[in-house]
């Protein structure tokens, strides 16, 4: 009973006093003094081998598990390190690629911006040089573009007006037209001068002019007196200074349009009538010219000098009147047939039309400068013609003064 008590007392001792490193088992054989020894387990002696085996197995398992955990941790760390390195490498590559893409995008953006600015500058230059900014029909066509100009666009109408005015101005100063006009005037002047200096009877030359009048410019009054068979369509036109200065021009499409009617252009009949008017006015001196004997006679010097002065004065007057007819002869043969005077007057009057003023006011600075240059060219032409006319008036006045001096000297 006492042994059982000891066993119960030992079993009831706190587990905290058992050393974890103890391997002894409390028995009656190794505890003679009954002194408490560290207790690690309380089992029969037969369980010792099993306990040792379990302990060895645990130790082995712990070592294996520890080794496995260590290997797994190392493998995991290596895997993490490799994955991290791969991620970092990819991130660096992505960063480099992104930087390159960014640089490429910036380069392309700069190229596009530069191209845009250049195109914008070209369009701005075109717009500034255009007659009417914003008119797409007059923009420079793109490469390969086939563009048909809109005839209703303001630029087209404006350029058409400028071209028409330019052609008209070229016709006014054309070398061919000017030379033909001067040649015609000189030919008429020579015929009149020959008529003035005709050695034949003065009455015969005067009769030629009278016969021409009744043949071509007979009036109803002349017909009543049986001077002609039929009255002319232009009676007395060779005696009317109004025909010389203010002809009616062509009748029909050649004499006017919706914007202008000619006022200073001869028809073929009026051209002949104006020549006959000058011939009637200055084509006869009604003074028999000096003979060859009188030309060398010292006593007839004053008569010969006065005669030559009269012929020269009539020739100058004839040339001045023919100059007036020259300005009224047609310079074109198609469309609106006009003379130089009508051409200048047409360009002046057209600038007063409301539709033309609206077009010019809506034009750009370049267009307005172009219109101003055209206007200044017309102004210079008018000033030049006025200067030539004033010069001829001075010549005629000088001849008149010279004739008065000669008459007074002959009277004395």
C-alpha positions as CSV (number, residue, x, y, z in Angstrom):
1,X,0.0,0.0,0.0
2,X,2.9,2.2,0.9
3,X,4.4,1.7,-2.6
4,X,1.2,2.6,-4.2
5,X,1.0,5.8,-2.3
6,X,4.6,6.7,-3.4
7,X,3.6,6.1,-6.9
8,X,0.5,8.3,-6.7
9,X,2.5,11.0,-5.0
10,X,5.1,10.9,-7.7
11,X,2.4,10.9,-10.4
12,X,0.8,13.9,-8.8
13,X,3.9,16.1,-8.9
14,X,3.8,19.1,-11.3
15,X,4.9,18.5,-14.9
16,X,6.9,21.7,-14.8
17,X,9.7,20.0,-12.8
18,X,10.4,17.5,-15.6
19,X,13.5,18.3,-17.5
20,X,13.1,18.1,-21.3
21,X,16.5,16.6,-21.6
22,X,16.0,13.7,-19.1
23,X,15.7,10.2,-20.4
24,X,15.5,8.3,-17.1
25,X,12.4,6.5,-16.1
26,X,11.4,6.3,-12.4
27,X,11.4,2.7,-11.1
28,X,11.7,1.0,-7.8
29,X,15.2,-0.2,-8.8
30,X,16.8,3.1,-9.5
31,X,15.1,5.0,-6.7
32,X,16.3,3.3,-3.4
33,X,16.5,6.5,-1.5
34,X,13.1,7.5,-2.7
35,X,14.6,10.9,-3.7
36,X,12.6,12.6,-6.5
37,X,14.4,12.6,-9.8
38,X,13.5,14.5,-12.9
39,X,10.7,12.6,-14.7
40,X,10.4,12.9,-18.5
41,X,7.9,10.2,-18.9
42,X,6.0,7.7,-16.9
43,X,5.7,4.4,-18.7
44,X,6.7,0.9,-18.4
45,X,10.2,-0.2,-19.3
46,X,8.9,-2.1,-22.2
47,X,8.0,1.2,-23.9
48,X,11.6,2.5,-23.9
49,X,12.6,1.2,-27.3
50,X,9.4,2.4,-28.9
51,X,10.0,5.8,-27.3
52,X,13.5,5.9,-28.5
53,X,12.4,4.9,-32.0
54,X,9.8,7.6,-32.0
55,X,12.3,10.1,-30.8
56,X,14.7,9.1,-33.5
57,X,11.9,9.2,-36.1
58,X,10.9,12.7,-34.8
59,X,14.5,13.8,-34.9
60,X,14.9,12.4,-38.5
61,X,11.6,13.9,-39.6
62,X,12.6,17.2,-38.1
63,X,15.8,17.1,-39.9
64,X,14.2,16.1,-43.2
65,X,11.4,18.7,-42.7
66,X,14.0,21.3,-41.8
67,X,16.1,20.3,-44.8
68,X,13.0,20.3,-47.0
69,X,11.8,23.7,-45.6
70,X,15.3,25.1,-46.0
71,X,15.5,23.8,-49.6
72,X,12.0,25.0,-50.4
73,X,12.8,28.4,-48.9
74,X,16.0,28.6,-50.9
75,X,14.2,27.5,-54.1
76,X,11.4,29.9,-53.4
77,X,13.9,32.7,-52.7
78,X,15.8,31.8,-55.9
79,X,12.5,31.7,-57.8
80,X,11.5,35.1,-56.3
81,X,15.0,36.5,-57.2
82,X,14.8,35.2,-60.7
83,X,11.2,36.4,-61.2
84,X,12.2,39.7,-59.7
85,X,15.2,40.0,-62.0
86,X,13.1,39.0,-65.0
87,X,10.5,41.6,-64.0
88,X,13.1,44.2,-63.5
89,X,14.6,43.3,-66.9
90,X,11.2,43.5,-68.5
91,X,10.5,46.8,-66.8
92,X,13.8,48.2,-67.9
93,X,13.2,47.0,-71.5
94,X,9.6,48.5,-71.3
95,X,11.0,51.7,-69.9
96,X,13.6,51.9,-72.7
97,X,11.0,51.0,-75.3
98,X,8.6,53.6,-73.9
99,X,11.4,56.2,-73.9
100,X,12.2,55.4,-77.5
101,X,8.5,55.4,-78.5
102,X,8.2,58.7,-76.7
103,X,11.1,60.2,-78.5
104,X,9.8,58.8,-81.8
105,X,6.3,60.3,-81.1
106,X,7.9,63.6,-80.1
107,X,9.9,63.5,-83.4
108,X,6.9,62.7,-85.4
109,X,4.9,65.4,-83.6
110,X,7.6,68.0,-84.4
111,X,7.7,66.9,-88.0
112,X,3.9,67.0,-88.3
113,X,3.8,70.4,-86.5
114,X,6.6,71.7,-88.8
115,X,4.7,70.4,-91.9
116,X,1.5,71.9,-90.6
117,X,3.1,75.3,-90.0
118,X,4.7,75.2,-93.5
119,X,1.3,74.4,-95.1
120,X,-0.3,77.0,-92.9
121,X,2.2,79.6,-94.0
122,X,1.8,78.6,-97.7
123,X,-2.0,78.9,-97.4
124,X,-1.6,82.2,-95.6
125,X,0.7,83.5,-98.3
126,X,-1.8,82.3,-100.9
127,X,-4.7,84.0,-99.1
128,X,-2.8,87.2,-98.7
129,X,-2.0,87.2,-102.4
130,X,-5.5,86.4,-103.5
131,X,-7.9,88.9,-104.8
132,X,-10.7,87.6,-102.5
133,X,-9.4,85.7,-99.4
134,X,-11.3,82.6,-98.7
135,X,-12.4,81.9,-102.3
136,X,-11.4,78.2,-102.7
137,X,-11.8,78.3,-106.4
138,X,-8.6,80.4,-106.7
139,X,-6.5,78.4,-104.3
140,X,-3.5,76.7,-105.8
141,X,-4.6,73.2,-106.8
142,X,-2.9,70.2,-105.0
143,X,-0.7,67.8,-106.9
144,X,-2.8,65.8,-109.3
145,X,-5.9,67.8,-108.7
146,X,-8.0,68.8,-111.7
147,X,-10.0,71.9,-110.8
148,X,-12.6,73.7,-112.9
149,X,-12.8,77.4,-112.0
150,X,-16.2,78.6,-110.9
151,X,-17.3,81.3,-113.3
152,X,-19.6,82.8,-110.6
153,X,-16.9,83.2,-108.0
154,X,-15.9,86.8,-107.1
155,X,-12.2,86.1,-108.0
156,X,-13.1,84.8,-111.4
157,X,-15.3,87.8,-112.2
158,X,-12.8,90.2,-110.9
159,X,-9.9,88.7,-112.9
160,X,-12.1,88.6,-116.0
161,X,-12.8,92.3,-115.6
162,X,-9.1,93.0,-115.1
163,X,-8.1,90.9,-118.1
164,X,-10.8,92.6,-120.3
165,X,-9.5,96.0,-119.2
166,X,-5.9,95.0,-119.8
167,X,-6.7,93.8,-123.3
168,X,-8.5,97.0,-124.0
169,X,-5.6,99.0,-122.8
170,X,-3.2,97.0,-124.9
171,X,-5.3,97.6,-127.9
172,X,-5.2,101.3,-127.3
173,X,-1.4,101.4,-127.3
174,X,-0.9,98.5,-129.7
175,X,2.0,99.1,-132.1
176,X,0.1,97.6,-135.0
177,X,-3.1,99.5,-134.4
178,X,-1.2,102.8,-133.7
179,X,1.0,102.5,-136.8
180,X,-2.1,101.7,-139.0
181,X,-3.9,104.7,-137.5
182,X,-1.0,107.0,-138.1
183,X,-0.6,105.7,-141.7
184,X,-4.3,106.3,-142.4
185,X,-4.1,109.8,-141.0
186,X,-1.0,110.7,-143.0
187,X,-2.5,109.3,-146.2
188,X,-5.6,111.4,-145.7
189,X,-3.5,114.4,-144.9
190,X,-1.4,114.0,-148.0
191,X,-4.6,113.8,-150.2
192,X,-5.9,117.0,-148.7
193,X,-2.6,118.7,-149.1
194,X,-2.4,117.6,-152.7
195,X,-5.9,119.0,-153.2
196,X,-4.8,122.3,-151.6
197,X,-1.8,122.6,-153.9
198,X,-3.5,121.4,-157.0
199,X,-2.2,123.3,-160.0
200,X,-5.5,122.7,-161.9
201,X,-8.5,124.9,-161.6
202,X,-9.6,125.6,-158.1
203,X,-13.2,125.4,-159.2
204,X,-12.6,121.9,-160.4
205,X,-11.4,120.8,-157.0
206,X,-14.3,122.4,-155.3
207,X,-16.6,120.7,-157.7
208,X,-15.2,117.3,-156.7
209,X,-16.2,117.9,-153.1
210,X,-19.7,119.0,-154.1
211,X,-20.2,116.0,-156.3
212,X,-19.2,113.7,-153.4
213,X,-21.7,115.4,-151.2
214,X,-24.6,114.9,-153.6
215,X,-23.5,111.3,-154.3
216,X,-23.3,110.1,-150.7
217,X,-24.7,112.7,-148.3
218,X,-27.6,114.2,-150.2
219,X,-30.4,115.6,-148.1
220,X,-34.2,115.7,-148.8
221,X,-33.9,119.4,-149.6
222,X,-31.2,118.6,-152.2
223,X,-33.5,115.9,-153.6
224,X,-36.4,118.4,-153.9
225,X,-34.1,120.7,-156.0
226,X,-33.2,117.7,-158.2
227,X,-29.6,117.7,-157.1
228,X,-29.7,114.0,-156.4
229,X,-31.9,111.1,-157.2
230,X,-32.4,109.8,-153.6
231,X,-31.8,111.2,-150.1
232,X,-29.0,109.6,-148.1
233,X,-29.4,107.7,-144.9
234,X,-27.0,110.2,-143.4
235,X,-27.9,113.5,-145.0
236,X,-25.4,116.4,-144.8
237,X,-23.1,114.2,-142.6
238,X,-20.1,115.7,-144.4
239,X,-21.2,119.2,-143.3
240,X,-22.1,118.4,-139.7
241,X,-19.4,118.9,-137.1
242,X,-21.5,116.8,-134.7
243,X,-20.8,113.8,-136.8
244,X,-17.1,114.6,-136.6
245,X,-17.0,114.9,-132.8
246,X,-20.0,112.8,-131.6
247,X,-20.7,110.0,-133.9
248,X,-23.6,107.5,-133.3
249,X,-21.3,104.5,-133.9
250,X,-22.4,101.1,-134.8
251,X,-26.0,100.1,-134.7
252,X,-26.8,96.8,-133.1
253,X,-24.5,94.4,-131.0
254,X,-21.4,96.2,-132.1
255,X,-22.5,99.6,-130.8
256,X,-23.2,98.8,-127.2
257,X,-24.1,96.3,-124.5
258,X,-26.0,96.3,-121.1
259,X,-23.3,98.4,-119.5
260,X,-22.1,100.8,-122.1
261,X,-23.1,102.4,-125.4
262,X,-20.4,103.9,-127.6
263,X,-20.3,107.7,-128.0
264,X,-17.0,108.3,-129.7
265,X,-16.7,105.6,-132.4
266,X,-17.2,106.0,-136.1
267,X,-19.2,103.7,-138.2
268,X,-17.7,103.2,-141.8
269,X,-20.1,105.9,-143.2
270,X,-19.3,108.3,-140.4
271,X,-15.6,107.8,-140.9
272,X,-16.0,108.8,-144.6
273,X,-18.3,111.7,-143.7
274,X,-15.8,113.1,-141.1
275,X,-13.0,112.9,-143.7
276,X,-15.2,114.7,-146.2
277,X,-16.0,117.4,-143.6
278,X,-12.3,118.1,-143.1
279,X,-11.7,118.1,-146.8
280,X,-14.6,120.6,-147.3
281,X,-13.2,122.7,-144.5
282,X,-9.5,122.8,-145.2
283,X,-9.1,121.0,-148.6
284,X,-9.3,124.0,-150.8
285,X,-7.3,127.3,-150.6
286,X,-9.3,129.0,-153.3
287,X,-6.1,130.6,-154.4
288,X,-4.3,129.7,-157.5
289,X,-0.8,128.5,-156.6
290,X,2.3,130.4,-157.9
291,X,3.8,129.3,-161.2
292,X,7.4,128.2,-161.5
293,X,8.3,131.6,-162.9
294,X,6.8,133.3,-159.9
295,X,8.7,130.9,-157.6
296,X,12.0,132.4,-158.8
297,X,10.8,136.0,-159.4
298,X,12.3,138.3,-156.7
299,X,9.3,140.6,-157.0
300,X,6.9,137.7,-156.1
301,X,8.8,136.6,-153.0
302,X,6.3,138.0,-150.5
303,X,3.4,136.3,-152.5
304,X,5.2,133.0,-152.7
305,X,6.1,133.2,-149.0
306,X,2.5,134.0,-148.0
307,X,1.1,131.2,-150.1
308,X,3.5,128.7,-148.6
309,X,2.5,130.0,-145.1
310,X,-1.2,129.5,-145.9
311,X,-0.6,126.0,-147.2
312,X,1.4,125.1,-144.1
313,X,-1.3,126.6,-141.8
314,X,-4.0,124.7,-143.6
315,X,-1.9,121.5,-143.4
316,X,-1.5,122.0,-139.7
317,X,-5.2,122.6,-139.2
318,X,-5.9,119.5,-141.3
319,X,-3.5,117.4,-139.3
320,X,-5.2,118.6,-136.0
321,X,-8.7,117.7,-137.3
322,X,-7.5,114.3,-138.6
323,X,-6.0,113.7,-135.1
324,X,-9.6,114.1,-133.7
325,X,-10.9,111.5,-136.3
326,X,-8.0,109.2,-135.5
327,X,-9.1,109.0,-131.9
328,X,-12.6,108.0,-133.0
329,X,-11.6,105.2,-135.5
330,X,-12.4,101.7,-134.3
331,X,-9.5,99.7,-132.8
332,X,-11.2,96.3,-132.8
333,X,-13.5,94.5,-135.2
334,X,-15.3,92.0,-132.9
335,X,-17.5,92.3,-129.9
336,X,-18.2,95.8,-128.6
337,X,-16.5,97.9,-131.4
338,X,-14.8,100.9,-129.8
339,X,-12.3,103.7,-130.6
340,X,-9.5,104.9,-128.3
341,X,-11.7,107.6,-126.8
342,X,-14.6,105.1,-126.2
343,X,-12.1,102.6,-124.7
344,X,-10.9,105.2,-122.2
345,X,-14.4,106.4,-121.5
346,X,-15.7,102.8,-121.1
347,X,-13.0,102.0,-118.5
348,X,-13.9,105.2,-116.6
349,X,-17.6,104.7,-116.7
350,X,-17.4,101.1,-115.7
351,X,-15.7,102.0,-112.5
352,X,-18.9,103.9,-111.5
353,X,-21.2,100.9,-111.8
354,X,-22.5,99.6,-108.4
355,X,-21.7,96.0,-109.2
356,X,-18.1,96.8,-110.0
357,X,-17.7,99.0,-106.8
358,X,-19.1,96.1,-104.7
359,X,-16.6,93.7,-106.2
360,X,-13.6,96.0,-105.6
361,X,-14.7,96.9,-102.0
362,X,-14.9,93.2,-101.1
363,X,-11.5,92.4,-102.6
364,X,-8.3,92.0,-100.6
365,X,-5.6,94.6,-100.5
366,X,-3.9,92.9,-103.4
367,X,-7.1,93.1,-105.4
368,X,-7.7,96.7,-104.6
369,X,-4.1,97.6,-105.5
370,X,-4.6,95.9,-108.8
371,X,-7.8,97.9,-109.5
372,X,-5.9,101.0,-108.5
373,X,-3.1,100.3,-110.9
374,X,-5.6,99.8,-113.7
375,X,-7.3,103.1,-112.8
376,X,-3.9,104.9,-112.7
377,X,-3.0,103.5,-116.1
378,X,-6.2,104.9,-117.6
379,X,-5.6,108.2,-115.9
380,X,-2.1,108.4,-117.4
381,X,-3.5,107.6,-120.9
382,X,-6.1,110.4,-120.6
383,X,-3.5,112.8,-119.4
384,X,-1.2,111.9,-122.3
385,X,-4.0,112.4,-124.8
386,X,-4.9,115.8,-123.3
387,X,-1.3,116.8,-123.5
388,X,-1.1,116.0,-127.2
389,X,-4.4,117.8,-127.8
390,X,-3.2,120.9,-126.0
391,X,0.1,120.8,-127.9
392,X,-1.9,120.8,-131.2
393,X,-4.0,123.7,-130.0
394,X,-0.8,125.7,-129.2
395,X,0.5,125.0,-132.7
396,X,-2.7,126.2,-134.3
397,X,-2.7,129.3,-132.2
398,X,0.9,130.0,-133.2
399,X,0.0,129.5,-136.9
400,X,-2.9,131.9,-136.5
401,X,-0.7,134.6,-134.9
402,X,1.8,134.1,-137.7
403,X,-0.9,134.5,-140.4
404,X,-2.1,137.7,-138.8
405,X,1.4,139.1,-138.8
406,X,1.8,138.2,-142.4
407,X,-1.5,139.7,-143.3
408,X,-0.7,143.0,-141.6
409,X,2.7,143.1,-143.3
410,X,1.1,142.6,-146.7
411,X,-1.5,145.2,-146.0
412,X,1.2,147.7,-145.2
